[in-house]
């Protein structure tokens, strides 16, 4: 009996071979014309330097504005970034496999995003807005049966996926089903943890995120001017000089930045919802983490600094752990993203930000950081098991 090639029979791509993966259409240059004209006389290297620098300053300025507007705006920012990152990753899958016209693929992907967000953010509402919910009878039903409703919504999507299966696309449809769920795991669960960290106090949100940003910027600067030794093949432009320079810069930045934030209730108090004023409030008696404490200087450093003791906030010691993770482990999120992009023969996830790529290109390192901070808080901080 003649052998049947299943790939030929079902008309599908052999995804076991990277060479068979279609090219994703290249992204366009979204650099504003005014910037192009202003930098037209520079080499490509320095042109990219200035574009990245200008857009970085613009994003940091916008970030500070949102911080000023308060916790609710920060939550909306996190949700917006999550949706955009999901869109960028799903779009890559759609572009690669668009010729197959998979039934309901995009619609189901967005439906699952809605379901998972409903589950996670419903849990957040139940945990942090209990007094608000108790005053509204129509919301009490949704909260009481929240998990059942979430499960029912997901089951509806699951059944729709099964009903959409087409004989000649079975394997590819299951690939894309897994693609969607892994994307949800990366984006939605991590953004949920970011918001959980924010409710512990804005400082637990700002220091980790700022440390990753600082490491990204300083590693780029050190690599740009001093980079000679390649760090990893997945990212040829990354160098040991940038990696090491970024590490020390980030630890120093995190330590100093934490000192300034720890002085203000606005940043250190847990974010709580006040049902009487219908606002988020950050007022409390700061915990021991945010009260100055005298530390003895090690004998070896006493001769150098001339100090026998120094006053610091205990949180500054924790900031060293956060900054160390941000600079030594956080970049592996970027390396992972680089491997993903190489697998699908693309330079960036999108062209949303000139000189930077897509939103996912800027936040690939933040996802590992969000998980680490949440685990760090629940393991060492919340129950006072680790003191400094």
C-alpha positions in Angstrom: 0.0 0.0 0.0 1.4 3.4 -1.0 2.5 5.7 1.8 0.5 8.9 2.2 2.3 12.2 3.1 0.0 13.7 5.8 1.4 17.2 5.1 0.5 16.8 1.4 -2.8 15.2 2.1 -4.0 18.0 4.4 -2.3 20.7 2.4 -0.4 22.1 5.4 3.0 23.6 6.0 5.7 21.5 7.6 6.3 23.7 10.6 9.1 21.5 11.9 11.4 23.1 9.4 12.2 26.8 10.0 12.9 27.3 6.3 9.3 26.5 5.5 8.0 29.4 7.6 6.8 32.2 5.3 8.4 35.6 5.7 6.4 38.2 7.5 5.9 41.4 5.4 8.5 43.9 6.5 7.4 46.8 8.8 7.4 50.3 7.5 9.5 53.2 8.7 7.2 55.3 11.0 9.8 58.0 11.8 8.1 61.5 11.5 9.2 63.4 8.4 10.4 66.3 10.5 12.9 64.0 12.3 14.0 62.5 9.0 14.8 65.9 7.6 16.6 67.1 10.7 18.8 64.0 10.9 19.3 63.5 7.1 23.0 64.4 7.2 24.0 61.8 9.8 25.1 58.2 9.4 22.6 55.5 10.0 24.2 54.6 13.3 24.0 58.2 14.7 20.6 58.7 13.1 19.2 55.7 15.0 20.9 57.0 18.2 19.1 60.4 18.0 15.8 58.9 17.0 15.9 56.4 19.9 17.0 59.1 22.3 14.4 61.6 21.4 11.5 59.1 21.5 12.8 57.7 24.8 12.7 61.1 26.4 9.2 61.6 25.0 8.0 58.3 26.5 9.6 59.0 29.9 8.0 62.4 30.0 4.6 60.8 29.2 5.2 58.2 31.9 5.8 60.8 34.5 2.7 62.7 33.5 0.6 59.5 33.9 2.2 58.9 37.4 1.1 62.4 38.3 -2.5 61.6 37.2 -2.6 58.7 39.7 -3.0 55.0 40.2 -6.2 54.6 38.1 -4.4 56.1 35.0 -1.5 53.8 35.6 -3.9 50.8 35.6 -5.4 52.0 32.3 -1.9 52.4 30.9 -1.0 48.8 31.9 -4.2 47.5 30.3 -3.6 49.5 27.1 0.0 48.1 26.8 -1.3 44.6 27.4 -3.9 44.8 24.6 -1.3 46.3 22.2 1.3 43.6 23.0 -1.3 40.9 22.5 -2.3 42.6 19.2 1.3 42.7 17.9 2.0 39.0 18.7 -1.3 37.8 17.3 -0.8 39.9 14.2 2.5 38.1 13.5 0.7 34.8 13.5 -2.0 36.2 11.2 0.5 37.6 8.8 2.5 34.3 8.6 -0.6 32.1 8.1 -3.0 34.6 6.4 -3.1 32.6 3.2 -4.8 29.7 4.9 -7.9 31.8 5.8 -8.3 30.0 9.2 -12.0 30.2 10.3 -12.6 32.6 13.2 -8.9 32.8 14.1 -8.7 36.5 14.8 -12.2 36.7 16.3 -11.6 33.8 18.7 -8.2 35.2 19.7 -9.8 38.5 20.8 -12.7 36.7 22.4 -10.3 34.7 24.6 -8.5 37.9 25.5 -11.8 39.3 26.7 -12.5 36.2 28.7 -9.2 36.0 30.4 -9.2 39.8 31.2 -12.7 39.4 32.6 -11.5 36.7 34.9 -8.3 38.4 36.2 -9.7 41.9 36.5 -12.9 40.6 38.1 -10.7 39.0 40.8 -9.1 42.4 41.3 -12.4 44.2 41.6 -13.5 41.6 44.2 -10.3 41.9 46.2 -9.8 45.7 46.2 -13.3 47.2 45.5 -15.4 45.2 47.9 -17.0 48.2 49.6 -17.9 49.6 46.2 -19.4 46.3 45.0 -21.4 45.8 48.2 -23.3 49.0 47.6 -24.5 47.9 44.1 -26.8 45.0 44.0 -26.4 44.4 40.3 -22.6 43.9 40.7 -22.9 41.5 43.7 -24.3 38.9 41.4 -21.4 39.2 39.0 -18.9 39.0 41.8 -20.6 36.1 43.6 -20.6 34.0 40.5 -17.6 35.6 38.9 -15.5 32.4 38.4 -18.5 30.4 37.1 -19.3 33.2 34.6 -15.6 33.3 33.5 -15.5 29.6 33.1 -18.8 29.6 31.1 -17.4 32.3 28.8 -14.2 30.4 28.2 -16.2 27.2 27.5 -18.2 29.0 24.9 -15.0 30.1 23.1 -13.6 26.5 23.4 -16.7 25.1 21.8 -16.6 27.7 19.0 -13.0 26.7 18.3 -13.9 23.0 18.1 -16.8 23.8 15.8 -14.5 25.9 13.5 -12.1 23.0 12.9 -11.7 22.3 9.2 -10.3 18.9 8.0 -7.5 20.3 5.8 -6.3 22.8 8.6 -6.5 20.6 11.7 -2.9 20.8 12.8 -2.5 24.5 11.9 -5.6 25.4 13.8 -4.3 23.7 16.9 -0.9 25.5 16.4 -2.8 28.8 16.4 -4.9 27.8 19.4 -1.7 27.2 21.3 -0.2 30.5 19.9 -3.2 32.4 21.3 -3.0 30.8 24.8 0.7 31.3 25.1 0.3 34.9 24.1 -2.4 35.3 26.8 -0.1 33.7 29.4 2.7 36.2 28.5 0.6 39.3 28.3 -2.6 39.1 30.5 -1.2 37.2 33.5 1.8 39.4 33.7 -0.1 42.7 33.4 -2.4 41.4 36.1 0.7 40.9 38.3 1.9 44.4 37.5 -1.4 45.8 38.8 -1.2 43.6 41.9 2.2 45.0 42.6 0.8 48.5 42.1 -1.8 47.9 44.8 1.0 47.1 47.3 2.3 50.6 46.9 3.3 52.6 43.8 7.0 52.2 44.8 6.7 48.5 44.0 5.5 49.4 40.6 7.9 52.3 39.8 11.2 51.0 41.1 11.1 47.7 39.1 9.8 49.2 35.9 12.2 52.1 36.1 15.1 49.7 36.8 14.3 47.8 33.6 14.1 51.1 31.7 17.4 52.3 33.2 19.1 49.1 32.4 17.9 49.2 28.8 19.1 52.7 28.3 22.4 52.4 30.1 23.2 49.1 28.5 22.6 50.7 25.1 24.8 53.7 25.9 27.7 51.6 27.2 27.3 49.2 24.3 27.1 52.1 21.8 30.3 53.8 23.0 32.4 50.9 24.5 30.9 47.7 23.1 33.5 45.3 21.7 32.7 41.8 23.0 29.5 40.1 21.7 27.3 38.8 24.5 24.8 36.4 22.8 24.3 35.2 19.3 20.5 35.8 19.5 21.2 39.6 19.8 24.4 40.4 17.9 24.3 44.1 18.9 24.3 43.2 22.7 27.8 43.3 24.2 29.4 42.4 27.5 30.5 46.0 28.0 26.8 47.1 27.7 25.6 44.3 30.0 28.1 45.0 32.8 27.8 48.8 32.5 24.0 48.5 32.6 24.2 46.3 35.7 26.2 48.7 37.8 24.3 51.7 36.6 20.9 50.1 37.3 21.9 49.1 40.9 23.1 52.7 41.6 20.0 54.2 40.0 17.6 51.9 41.9 19.3 52.6 45.2 19.1 56.4 44.8 15.6 56.4 43.2 14.3 54.3 46.1 15.6 56.9 48.6 13.6 59.7 47.0 10.4 57.7 46.6 10.5 56.2 50.2 10.1 59.7 51.6 6.6 60.2 50.3 3.4 58.5 51.3 2.0 58.9 47.8 4.5 56.3 46.6 4.9 53.9 49.6 1.3 53.5 50.9 -0.8 50.7 49.5 -3.3 51.9 46.9 -6.8 51.6 48.3 -10.3 52.6 47.0 -12.3 55.0 49.2 -15.9 54.4 48.5 -17.0 57.7 50.2 -14.9 59.9 48.0 -15.0 57.5 45.0 -11.3 57.8 44.6 -8.1 55.9 45.1 -6.2 57.0 48.2 -2.6 56.5 49.3 -2.6 57.6 52.9 -1.1 55.5 55.7 1.4 55.2 58.4 4.5 54.0 56.5 5.7 50.5 57.4 9.2 49.8 58.8 10.4 49.4 55.2 10.0 53.1 54.7 11.3 54.5 58.0 15.0 55.6 58.3 17.2 53.1 60.0 20.8 53.3 61.1 23.2 50.8 59.5 26.8 50.1 60.4 29.2 50.6 57.5 31.5 47.5 57.0 35.0 48.1 58.4 36.6 47.9 54.9 34.4 50.8 53.7 34.8 52.9 56.8 38.4 53.8 55.8 37.2 54.8 52.3 34.0 56.7 53.2 35.0 58.0 56.6 31.6 56.9 58.0 30.9 54.5 60.8 27.2 54.4 60.2 24.7 55.6 57.6 20.9 56.3 57.7 18.9 54.5 55.0 15.5 53.2 54.3 15.3 49.3 54.5 13.5 49.4 51.2 16.8 50.6 49.6 18.3 47.2 50.4 15.4 45.5 48.7 15.9 47.8 45.7 19.4 46.2 45.2 17.7 42.8 44.7 15.1 44.3 42.3 17.8 46.1 40.3 20.0 43.1 40.2 17.2 41.0 38.8 16.3 43.7 36.3 19.9 43.9 35.0 21.0 40.3 35.1 17.9 38.2 34.5 15.5 40.8 32.9 17.5 41.0 29.7 16.8 37.3 29.1 13.2 38.4 28.3 14.7 40.5 25.5 16.8 37.6 24.3 13.8 35.3 24.3 11.9 37.9 22.2 15.0 38.1 19.9 14.8 34.4 19.3 11.1 34.6 18.6 11.7 37.4 16.0 14.5 35.4 14.4 12.2 32.4 14.2 9.7 34.4 12.2 12.3 36.4 10.2 11.2 39.8 11.5 13.2 42.7 12.9 10.6 44.1 15.3 7.2 43.2 16.6 5.7 46.3 14.9 6.6 49.8 13.9 4.6 51.7 16.6 7.6 53.6 18.0 10.2 54.9 15.6 13.7 53.6 16.4 12.3 51.2 19.0 9.9 48.9 17.1 6.6 47.8 18.6 5.3 48.1 22.2 6.3 44.5 22.8 9.9 45.4 21.8 10.0 47.9 24.7 8.3 45.7 27.3 9.7 42.2 26.6 12.0 42.5 29.7 9.2 43.9 31.9 7.2 40.6 31.9 9.8 38.6 33.8 10.3 41.5 36.2 6.5 41.7 37.0 6.5 38.0 38.0 9.7 38.3 40.1 8.4 41.4 42.0 5.1 39.6 42.8 6.9 36.5 44.0 9.4 38.6 46.0 6.6 40.5 47.8 4.6 37.4 48.6 7.6 35.4 49.7 9.7 38.0 51.6 7.7 41.2 52.3 4.1 40.6 53.0 4.6 38.4 56.0 7.8 40.0 57.2 9.8 36.9 56.7 12.8 38.8 55.4 14.1 41.9 57.1 17.2 44.1 56.5 
